[in-house]
Amino acid sequence: MEIILANPRGFCAGVNMAIDCLDEAIRMFGSEIYVYHEIVHNKYVVERFTKQGVTFVNDVSEVPEGSILLYSAHGVSPEIRNQSRERKLQTIDATCPLVTKVHLEAIRYARGGYHILLIGHEGHDEVIGTMGEAPESITLVETPEEVAELPFGPDDKLAYLTQTTLSVTEAGAVIDALVERYPHIESPPKGDICYATTNRQDAISQLAPQADLVLVLGSQNSSNSRRLKEIGEAVGKPSYLIDTASELRPEWFEGINTVLISAGASAPEVVVEEVVDHLVKTFNATMREEVIREEHVHFPLPKELRRLQVTN
């Protein structure tokens, strides 16, 4: 058996920043820290921090007054920030800068009198946070079919934004439908889909035809990881999304000669290594790494970490 290891894969700059931010906060203040929602959508990462004593919450009311609360990489709405102030919480914002970019675009378009059509998945943390910036001015659109049902006229001021972790093809289909129905719809100067999301999708698209099977490391609630699995399936390959090597099934590998392995932007490299080691030991697999694109993006830690250190 041969393993093709896709590169780029795994942590993006935003995820690296958020995880480094929480690691640094623990180093500076101890593990009695709260995080609003999962720091990133990955079971392995969340469990690692939970074992260290970090508490993940789904409601600000769960955080004791005066405590340290870290906002996850997916961002939060102004309402959550207001609730944090009311509880006198010391907050650290680990929102990915690319998500912040979408929030700022939403604010700008709303102030300009536009109604925003946000392309994304209902219930996703990032979508909830973005819509919270201007709830009266944003309508969520998930599919091209929904575009035909929109109540807006040809003269309405419209703009579209996208969730950063969508499939490029998926978002493109909705954008095409929007532009066809509303030719004058506005869009941001630069697309919203994350560079890392695009790169990992391109790697799967280019390498999957060489493989008999696609394995994607990532959690089921990770939007970008699910898109990678779907791309493998679209190429016609059996594709599986797993958190760890323990989820591998022997029957998946019957008659399989080549396995493509990638990882979503929130999946750590250690879980990739576990899967590779398992295949090497079980099937005497060999490995080659295919670099589709190099990445050199880095985001600095939020400044409020240092400010909190001074005040504490």
Secondary structure, DSSP 4 states (H G I P E B T S, - for coil): -EEEEEES-S--HHHHHHHHHHHHHHHHH-S--EEES-SSS-HHHHHHHHHHT-EEESSGGGSPTT-EEEE-TT---HHHHHHHHHTT-EEEE---HHHHHHHHHHHHHHHTTPEEEEES-TT-HHHHHHHTTSGGGEEEE-SHHHHTT----TTS-EEEEE-TTS-HHHHHHHHHHHHHH-TT-B--SS--S-HHHHHHHHHHHHHGGG-SEEEEES-TT-HHHHHHHHHHHHTT--EEEESSGGG--GGGGTT--EEEEEE-TT--HHHHHHHHHHHHHHH--EEEEEES-------PPPTHHHHHHHH-
